[in-house]
Amino acid sequence: MISGSLLNFYWDFKFGGFKLAKKFSNRSESDYPNLEPLSRAQLLIAMAVTAVFLLAVARIWLLIEPTRLQIAIAWKEAGIGLALGLVIFAVSGLSYRIWPAYQRSADFYLAFVLKPLILWDIIWIGLLPGMSEELLFRGVMLPSIGLNTTGLIVSSLCFGVLHMSSQQQWPYAVWAGFVGLMLGGSFLVTGNLLVPIVGHVAANVFSSLFWQIRRRQEARTP
């Protein structure tokens, strides 16, 4: 996923996608390529605004229900997070090959979100959603609901719903919910929020980089 990452509320709210999704929600996937993408500046600004919004929600939540953020900088956990990001990227690639509905959702999402950006923008694609979403969903929501199976499932479902911009994009929401289980599970096992943050950032970066490289290769192919 950009685990990514703009077939979601993340991209709904962040990129003005809510209005687009509502306007085109009754259209089929075949109509998606006709949507006019936002500019690079609009996307970057929206990402930043959305990250601030999600962080603000997390902060307000902490004021209402104080909880200690369980995060510590450690090389071991950073390595585990990196490996998790690679696993998410690999599973996403497999799902893309064997699940046509997810392939269509991912194609629309990647084209709409990544096409206006330059290669170095993958840094922001990784950091902004990776940090803000993990702080909210795994850092605040999961402990508030409970560091148990119920908390994991509920927070993952909310994470999946966040990534659903329209009815046609339900496969991406399902995928996001599954990724939420992986990220949340890594937090429950390690007790360190650094793991899902690094995993989320890494998965977004790997996915974005792979798409950008593939697009450049296809552009050079006669």
C-alpha positions as CSV (number, residue, x, y, z in Angstrom):
1,M,0.0,0.0,0.0
2,I,1.3,3.3,-0.2
3,S,0.4,1.5,2.4
4,G,0.1,3.3,1.3
5,S,-1.2,6.2,1.5
6,L,-4.6,8.1,-1.6
7,L,-7.5,5.8,-2.2
8,N,-8.5,6.7,1.3
9,F,-9.8,9.4,3.6
10,Y,-6.1,10.1,3.7
11,W,-6.4,11.0,0.1
12,D,-10.0,12.1,0.4
13,F,-9.4,14.7,3.0
14,K,-5.8,15.3,2.3
15,F,-5.9,15.8,-1.5
16,G,-9.4,17.1,-1.8
17,G,-10.3,13.6,-2.9
18,F,-13.5,13.6,-0.9
19,K,-15.2,15.9,-3.4
20,L,-13.8,14.0,-6.3
21,A,-14.8,10.6,-4.8
22,K,-18.3,11.9,-4.1
23,K,-18.6,13.4,-7.6
24,F,-17.5,10.2,-9.3
25,S,-18.7,7.6,-6.8
26,N,-21.3,6.2,-9.2
27,R,-18.9,5.7,-12.0
28,S,-17.2,2.5,-12.9
29,E,-13.5,1.8,-12.7
30,S,-13.3,2.3,-16.4
31,D,-14.0,5.9,-15.9
32,Y,-11.2,6.5,-13.4
33,P,-8.4,7.1,-16.0
34,N,-10.4,10.2,-17.1
35,L,-10.1,11.9,-13.8
36,E,-7.8,14.9,-14.0
37,P,-5.0,14.5,-11.4
38,L,-4.1,17.3,-9.0
39,S,-0.9,19.2,-9.4
40,R,2.3,18.3,-7.5
41,A,2.0,21.4,-5.3
42,Q,-1.6,20.5,-4.4
43,L,-0.7,17.0,-3.5
44,L,2.2,18.0,-1.3
45,I,0.3,20.7,0.5
46,A,-2.6,18.3,1.0
47,M,-0.3,15.7,2.4
48,A,1.2,18.1,4.9
49,V,-2.2,19.5,5.9
50,T,-3.6,16.0,6.4
51,A,-0.6,14.9,8.5
52,V,-1.2,17.9,10.7
53,F,-4.9,17.1,11.0
54,L,-4.3,13.5,12.0
55,L,-1.6,14.6,14.5
56,A,-4.1,17.1,15.9
57,V,-6.7,14.4,16.3
58,A,-4.2,12.2,18.1
59,R,-3.3,15.1,20.4
60,I,-6.9,15.9,21.3
61,W,-7.5,12.2,21.9
62,L,-4.5,12.2,24.3
63,L,-6.0,15.2,26.2
64,I,-9.3,13.4,26.6
65,E,-7.8,10.0,27.4
66,P,-4.2,10.3,28.4
67,T,-1.9,7.4,27.4
68,R,1.8,7.1,27.2
69,L,3.2,6.7,23.7
70,Q,5.3,3.5,23.7
71,I,8.1,4.5,21.4
72,A,11.9,4.1,21.8
73,I,14.6,4.6,19.2
74,A,16.5,1.3,18.8
75,W,18.3,-0.2,15.8
76,K,16.8,-3.6,16.4
77,E,13.3,-2.4,16.2
78,A,14.1,-0.2,13.3
79,G,15.4,-3.3,11.5
80,I,12.3,-5.2,12.3
81,G,10.2,-2.3,11.0
82,L,12.2,-2.3,7.7
83,A,11.7,-6.0,7.3
84,L,8.0,-5.5,7.9
85,G,7.8,-2.9,5.3
86,L,9.5,-5.3,2.8
87,V,6.9,-7.9,3.7
88,I,4.0,-5.5,3.2
89,F,5.5,-4.5,-0.2
90,A,5.9,-8.1,-1.3
91,V,2.4,-9.1,-0.2
92,S,1.0,-6.1,-2.0
93,G,2.8,-7.1,-5.2
94,L,1.4,-10.6,-4.9
95,S,-2.1,-9.3,-4.3
96,Y,-1.7,-7.1,-7.3
97,R,-1.0,-10.1,-9.5
98,I,-3.7,-12.4,-8.2
99,W,-6.5,-10.1,-7.3
100,P,-7.9,-8.1,-10.3
101,A,-10.1,-5.8,-8.2
102,Y,-7.2,-4.7,-6.0
103,Q,-5.1,-4.3,-9.2
104,R,-7.7,-1.8,-10.6
105,S,-7.9,0.1,-7.3
106,A,-4.1,0.3,-6.9
107,D,-3.6,1.4,-10.6
108,F,-6.1,4.2,-10.1
109,Y,-4.7,5.3,-6.8
110,L,-1.0,5.2,-7.9
111,A,-1.7,7.1,-11.2
112,F,-3.9,9.7,-9.5
113,V,-1.5,10.3,-6.6
114,L,2.0,9.6,-7.8
115,K,2.0,10.7,-11.4
116,P,2.2,14.4,-10.6
117,L,5.1,13.9,-8.2
118,I,8.9,13.7,-8.8
119,L,11.1,10.9,-7.6
120,W,12.3,12.6,-4.5
121,D,8.7,13.2,-3.3
122,I,8.6,9.6,-2.2
123,I,10.3,10.9,1.0
124,W,7.1,12.8,1.9
125,I,4.9,10.0,0.7
126,G,6.6,7.8,3.2
127,L,7.1,10.1,6.2
128,L,4.0,12.2,6.3
129,P,1.3,9.4,6.3
130,G,3.6,6.9,7.9
131,M,4.2,8.9,11.0
132,S,0.9,10.7,11.4
133,E,-1.3,7.6,10.8
134,E,0.8,5.4,13.0
135,L,0.8,7.9,15.9
136,L,-3.0,8.1,15.7
137,F,-4.0,4.4,15.0
138,R,-1.3,2.4,16.7
139,G,0.0,5.0,19.1
140,V,-3.3,6.4,20.5
141,M,-6.3,4.4,19.2
142,L,-5.0,0.9,19.8
143,P,-3.9,1.4,23.4
144,S,-7.1,3.4,24.2
145,I,-9.3,0.5,22.9
146,G,-7.1,-2.1,24.5
147,L,-3.7,-3.8,23.7
148,N,-5.5,-7.0,22.8
149,T,-7.2,-8.7,19.9
150,T,-10.3,-6.4,20.1
151,G,-8.2,-3.3,20.0
152,L,-6.2,-4.7,17.1
153,I,-9.3,-5.6,15.0
154,V,-11.2,-2.4,15.8
155,S,-8.2,-0.1,15.1
156,S,-7.4,-2.0,11.9
157,L,-11.0,-1.7,10.7
158,C,-11.0,2.0,11.3
159,F,-7.7,2.2,9.4
160,G,-9.2,0.4,6.5
161,V,-12.3,2.6,6.4
162,L,-10.0,5.6,6.4
163,H,-8.6,4.4,3.1
164,M,-11.9,4.0,1.3
165,S,-12.6,7.0,-0.9
166,S,-15.5,5.5,-2.8
167,Q,-17.5,2.3,-3.2
168,Q,-15.4,1.3,-6.1
169,Q,-12.3,1.5,-3.9
170,W,-13.4,-1.2,-1.4
171,P,-10.5,-3.6,-2.4
172,Y,-8.0,-0.9,-1.3
173,A,-9.8,-0.5,2.0
174,V,-9.7,-4.2,2.6
175,W,-6.0,-4.2,1.8
176,A,-5.5,-1.3,4.1
177,G,-7.3,-3.1,6.9
178,F,-5.1,-6.1,6.4
179,V,-2.0,-3.9,6.6
180,G,-3.4,-2.4,9.7
181,L,-3.5,-5.8,11.3
182,M,0.2,-6.4,10.4
183,L,1.2,-3.0,11.7
184,G,-0.8,-3.2,14.8
185,G,0.3,-6.8,15.4
186,S,3.9,-5.7,15.2
187,F,3.3,-3.1,17.9
188,L,1.6,-5.6,20.2
189,V,4.5,-8.0,19.8
190,T,7.4,-5.5,20.2
191,G,5.7,-2.9,22.4
192,N,7.5,-0.2,20.4
193,L,5.7,2.2,18.1
194,L,8.9,2.6,16.1
195,V,8.3,-0.7,14.4
196,P,5.0,0.1,12.7
197,I,6.2,3.6,11.9
198,V,9.3,2.3,10.1
199,G,7.3,-0.4,8.5
200,H,4.6,2.0,7.2
201,V,7.2,4.5,5.9
202,A,9.3,1.8,4.3
203,A,6.2,0.2,2.6
204,N,5.1,3.5,1.2
205,V,8.6,4.3,-0.1
206,F,9.2,0.9,-1.7
207,S,5.8,1.0,-3.4
208,S,6.2,4.6,-4.7
209,L,9.8,4.0,-5.8
210,F,8.8,0.8,-7.7
211,W,5.9,2.6,-9.4
212,Q,8.1,5.6,-10.4
213,I,10.8,3.3,-11.8
214,R,8.4,1.2,-13.7
215,R,6.6,4.2,-15.2
216,R,10.0,5.6,-16.4
217,Q,10.9,2.2,-18.0
218,E,7.5,2.1,-19.8
219,A,8.0,5.6,-21.0
220,R,11.3,4.7,-22.6
221,T,9.9,1.5,-24.3
222,P,9.0,2.2,-27.9
